[in-house]
Amino acid sequence: MVKLNERDQAADKRLRLKSRIPRPSKLKMASGRLSIRELDDIIDYVEDAYWHEVGSKVMAPGQIRYTCVSAKERAGRHLDRMKLVDATLTLLHDSDRKVRRESGAEAMRRHRIIRVTDEAKSQGGLLTQEDLANMLCCDARTVRRDIRALKDNGVHVPTRGQQKDIGPGQQHRRAAIQYWIDGCTPKEITKIIKHSLGNVQRYLAAFAEVVSLWEDGHKAREILTMSEQSSAAIRLNLELYNRHKRSSAFRQRREEIDEMSKAM
């Protein structure tokens, strides 16, 4: 049996803390009563465990459900008290094999890191370097080295430790929406920006949601609380909306935008 050093033991503990299974520490009594935060945790767990409709979100081959920290959680809080979210992540994708053939296993791993961190963030969560090491079956030091290498090449990886709303996630979002307004189908967009169909569809649905709420008279601050999107995503969606709302291309997409917003 392999013995874990202190750093690895701490990392293992943090991963276990993100389990959806309730822990006694979360259900402890305070002066004979549960706190509001603890009641919220219980309600969230019961809803997820017993009222979640099985199969409501069909996963594609190669996808997993992964629990990560909410992107809305500020830094400095203890992990045991943070809100967790479940994200659908594409761990395996057809594009991985092509990257490996052309550039090797290391490039494929970095390609996956970019994809899953972007997917987690688009669903309101942030992965840690430990999460990435856990799902990619490698050492956390390897993940840190990969993230540094990507950063040196101008690619920002949105992890829990780097919570700035910049980088490939926003670039992909902008490109996807722009190509869609210009007349491309979601499948055509996936080939252009080298992103999964699920991500492209989420970008378009989020754009439709912001457009609908904005046209209903809600301000950006209100949209932030009403949706699961980050402030940067909302700003980008509004920027693209204001740029194209009077164009003939946008008007041709009007019906589809209304349909997507109603489906959310």
C-alpha positions in Angstrom: 0.0 0.0 0.0 1.4 3.4 -1.0 1.8 5.8 1.9 0.7 9.4 1.3 2.8 12.3 2.3 1.3 15.3 4.2 0.5 17.3 1.1 -1.1 14.3 -0.6 -3.1 13.5 2.5 -4.4 17.1 2.6 -5.3 17.0 -1.0 -7.2 13.6 -0.5 -9.1 15.2 2.4 -10.2 18.2 0.3 -11.4 15.9 -2.5 -13.5 13.9 0.0 -15.0 17.1 1.4 -16.5 17.7 -2.0 -18.5 14.5 -1.8 -22.3 14.9 -2.1 -22.7 12.4 0.8 -23.6 14.4 3.9 -21.0 14.5 6.7 -21.6 14.8 10.4 -19.6 18.0 10.4 -22.2 19.5 8.1 -25.1 18.4 10.2 -23.8 19.4 13.6 -26.1 21.2 16.0 -25.4 24.7 17.1 -27.0 25.4 20.5 -29.6 22.7 19.8 -30.5 24.2 16.4 -29.2 24.0 12.8 -27.9 27.1 11.3 -29.4 28.5 8.1 -26.3 27.4 6.1 -26.6 23.9 7.4 -30.4 23.7 6.6 -29.6 24.9 3.1 -27.0 22.1 2.8 -29.6 19.5 3.9 -32.2 20.8 1.5 -29.8 20.9 -1.4 -28.7 17.3 -0.7 -32.3 16.0 -0.3 -33.3 17.7 -3.6 -30.4 16.3 -5.5 -30.6 12.8 -4.0 -34.4 12.3 -4.0 -36.1 14.8 -6.3 -33.6 14.9 -9.1 -35.1 13.4 -12.3 -33.0 10.5 -13.4 -31.9 11.0 -17.0 -33.0 14.6 -17.1 -29.6 15.5 -18.5 -28.4 12.8 -20.9 -24.6 12.5 -21.0 -22.8 11.8 -24.2 -20.2 9.0 -24.4 -17.0 10.1 -22.7 -18.7 12.5 -20.3 -18.8 12.3 -16.5 -20.6 14.1 -13.7 -18.2 15.8 -11.3 -18.8 17.8 -8.1 -16.8 21.0 -7.8 -16.9 24.3 -5.9 -19.3 26.9 -7.1 -17.7 29.7 -9.1 -19.6 32.2 -6.9 -17.7 31.1 -3.7 -15.2 33.7 -2.7 -11.6 32.7 -1.8 -10.6 32.1 1.8 -13.6 30.1 3.0 -13.2 26.6 4.4 -14.1 24.0 1.8 -16.5 22.3 4.1 -18.7 25.4 4.1 -18.6 26.1 0.3 -21.5 25.5 -2.1 -20.9 22.7 -4.5 -22.2 22.2 -8.0 -22.4 19.2 -10.3 -20.9 19.7 -13.8 -21.1 17.5 -16.9 -17.5 17.3 -18.1 -16.2 15.8 -21.4 -13.3 13.7 -20.2 -13.0 11.8 -23.5 -13.6 13.4 -26.9 -12.8 12.4 -30.5 -10.6 15.4 -30.8 -8.2 14.0 -28.2 -7.0 11.2 -30.4 -6.2 13.7 -33.2 -4.2 15.9 -30.8 -2.3 12.9 -29.5 -1.4 11.7 -33.0 -0.2 15.1 -34.0 1.4 16.4 -30.8 1.8 13.6 -28.3 0.3 12.6 -24.9 1.3 15.7 -23.1 -0.5 18.0 -25.6 -3.6 15.8 -25.3 -3.6 16.1 -21.5 -3.4 19.9 -21.8 -6.1 19.9 -24.4 -8.3 18.0 -21.9 -7.4 20.4 -19.1 -8.6 23.4 -21.2 -11.8 21.6 -22.2 -13.0 20.4 -18.7 -12.1 23.6 -16.9 -14.0 25.6 -19.4 -17.0 23.3 -19.2 -17.0 23.4 -15.4 -16.9 27.2 -15.4 -19.7 27.5 -18.0 -21.9 25.4 -15.6 -21.1 27.6 -12.6 -18.2 25.7 -11.1 -14.5 25.9 -10.8 -12.1 22.9 -10.7 -9.0 22.9 -8.6 -5.6 21.5 -9.7 -6.3 18.6 -7.4 -9.6 17.9 -9.2 -7.7 17.9 -12.5 -5.0 15.5 -11.2 -7.7 13.2 -9.9 -9.7 12.9 -13.1 -6.7 12.8 -15.4 -4.8 10.3 -13.2 -1.7 12.3 -12.9 0.2 14.2 -10.2 -0.8 17.7 -9.1 2.7 18.9 -10.0 2.1 17.7 -13.6 -1.1 19.7 -13.7 0.7 22.8 -12.4 3.4 22.4 -15.0 0.8 22.1 -17.7 -1.1 25.2 -16.6 2.2 27.2 -16.5 3.1 26.0 -20.0 -0.4 26.9 -21.3 -0.1 30.3 -19.6 3.3 30.9 -21.2 1.6 30.3 -24.6 -1.2 32.8 -23.8 -3.8 30.3 -22.7 -5.5 31.0 -19.3 -6.9 28.0 -17.5 -9.9 28.9 -15.2 -9.2 27.0 -12.1 -10.2 27.7 -8.5 -6.8 29.3 -7.8 -7.1 31.6 -10.8 -10.6 33.2 -10.8 -10.2 35.8 -13.5 -12.8 35.9 -16.2 -10.4 35.9 -19.1 -8.8 33.3 -21.4 -10.1 30.7 -23.9 -13.5 30.2 -22.3 -14.5 33.8 -23.2 -12.8 33.6 -26.5 -14.7 30.5 -27.4 -17.9 32.0 -26.2 -17.5 35.1 -28.3 -16.5 33.1 -31.4 -19.3 30.6 -31.1 -22.0 33.3 -30.8 -20.5 35.4 -33.6 -20.4 32.5 -36.0 -23.9 31.5 -35.1 -25.3 35.0 -35.7 -23.5 35.0 -39.0 -25.4 31.8 -40.0 -23.3 28.8 -39.0 -24.9 25.8 -37.4 -23.7 24.6 -34.0 -22.1 21.5 -35.6 -20.2 23.8 -38.0 -19.1 25.9 -35.1 -17.6 22.9 -33.3 -15.3 22.3 -36.2 -14.3 25.9 -36.5 -13.4 26.6 -32.9 -12.5 23.0 -32.0 -14.9 22.8 -29.1 -17.6 20.2 -28.1 -21.1 20.5 -29.4 -22.4 20.6 -25.8 -20.3 23.7 -25.0 -21.4 25.5 -28.1 -25.0 24.8 -27.3 -24.5 26.1 -23.8 -22.9 29.3 -25.1 -25.9 29.9 -27.4 -28.5 29.1 -24.8 -26.8 31.4 -22.3 -26.7 34.2 -24.9 -30.4 33.7 -25.6 -31.1 33.8 -21.8 -29.3 37.1 -21.4 -31.0 38.6 -24.4 -34.4 37.6 -23.2 -33.9 38.9 -19.6 -32.4 42.2 -20.9 -35.3 42.8 -23.3 -37.7 42.0 -20.4 -36.2 45.1 -18.7 -33.8 43.5 -16.3 -30.5 45.1 -15.6 -27.1 43.3 -15.7 -26.9 43.1 -11.9 -30.4 41.5 -11.8 -29.5 39.0 -14.6 -26.4 38.0 -12.5 -28.6 36.9 -9.7 -31.3 35.3 -11.9 -28.9 33.2 -14.0 -26.0 30.9 -13.3 -23.7 32.9 -15.5 -20.6 34.9 -14.5 -20.5 38.7 -14.7 -18.0 38.4 -17.5 -20.2 36.1 -19.6 -23.2 38.4 -19.1 -21.1 41.5 -20.2 -19.9 39.6 -23.2 -23.4 38.5 -24.2 -24.7 42.0 -23.8 -21.8 43.4 -25.8 -22.6 41.0 -28.7 -26.3 41.7 -28.5 -25.8 45.5 -28.6 -23.5 45.1 -31.6 -25.8 42.9 -33.7 -29.3 43.6 -32.5 -30.1 45.8 -35.5 -28.4 43.6 -38.1 -30.4 41.5 -40.6 -28.4 38.4 -39.5 -29.5 38.8 -35.9 -33.1 39.4 -36.9 -33.0 36.1 -38.8 -32.0 34.3 -35.5 -34.7 36.1 -33.5 -37.2 33.2 -33.5 -34.5 30.7 -32.4 -33.4 33.0 -29.6 -36.9 33.2 -28.3 -37.3 29.4 -28.5 -34.0 28.8 -26.6 -34.9 31.3 -23.9 -38.3 29.7 -23.4 -36.7 26.2 -23.1 -34.4 27.3 -20.2 
